[in-house]
Amino acid sequence: GPGDPVDPARDLVTLDGRTLRLVALTWLALNKPPGYVTSRRASERHRSVFDLVKEAPGLVAVGRLDVMSEGLLLFTTDGDLAAHLMHPRWQVPRRYRVTVTGGLDERGAQALEKGVRLEGEDRPVRLADWHFVPRGKTGVLELEIAEGRSRVVRRLCTAIGLGVRSLTRTAYGPVSLGDLARGAARALRSAERDALYRAAELAPPDSR
């Protein structure tokens, strides 16, 4: 009854037969700076991205950005959502902006069109979209891929003869980095959150 203590580990509170979540769900976007690791374990040289967000029970980072990469990193306390967003089956597209050294030659452009073979892997990386703007000795490669193989963007650039100066993730599915300041985090807007659940083919939490 009202006022009875609840042990969330043992008791399931139901209202009209529906289980109520006792922990409010959290969804965050962070503009990860370079030099932070995506794991909870900070090292002597690098701090953890979890130092930059408000801690909540069960909070996980969705996917990874390697230590020198920056840009959009999502966090949630909804483990189902995180698992779906990262699973190859749902192929949620991610956008990146890479400042590169070296020019894009004909062979590199063809690989970007048809699929880039990574060293030691049979399956090429398919790009949903790409755009290259040369700028003197450097250039900017914008690309969209729907998979999260380890260090995939850096390896893809190496495979087509480009050096990586900086690598920024600008979008993850329907959520964009926008003008979020480097090192800052914000809660997702409800429209972004619902679009993220749709992208992962899950019902938004309000409708469960």
Sequence and secondary structure as in RCSB ss.txt:
>XXXX:A:sequence
GPGDPVDPARDLVTLDGRTLRLVALTWLALNKPPGYVTSRRASERHRSVFDLVKEAPGLVAVGRLDVMSEGLLLF
TTDGDLAAHLMHPRWQVPRRYRVTVTGGLDERGAQALEKGVRLEGEDRPVRLADWHFVPRGKTGVLELEIAEGRS
RVVRRLCTAIGLGVRSLTRTAYGPVSLGDLARGAARALRSAERDALYRAAELAPPDSR
>XXXX:A:secstr
 TT    TTT   EETTEE  SS   EEEEEE TTEESSS   SS EEGGGGS   TT EEES   TT EEEEEE
ES HHHHHHHHSTTT   EEEEEEEES   HHHHHHHHH B  TT SS B EEEEEEEEETTEEEEEEEES   T
THHHHHHHHTT EEEEEEEEEETTEE TT  TT EEE  HHHHHHHHHHTT   GGG 
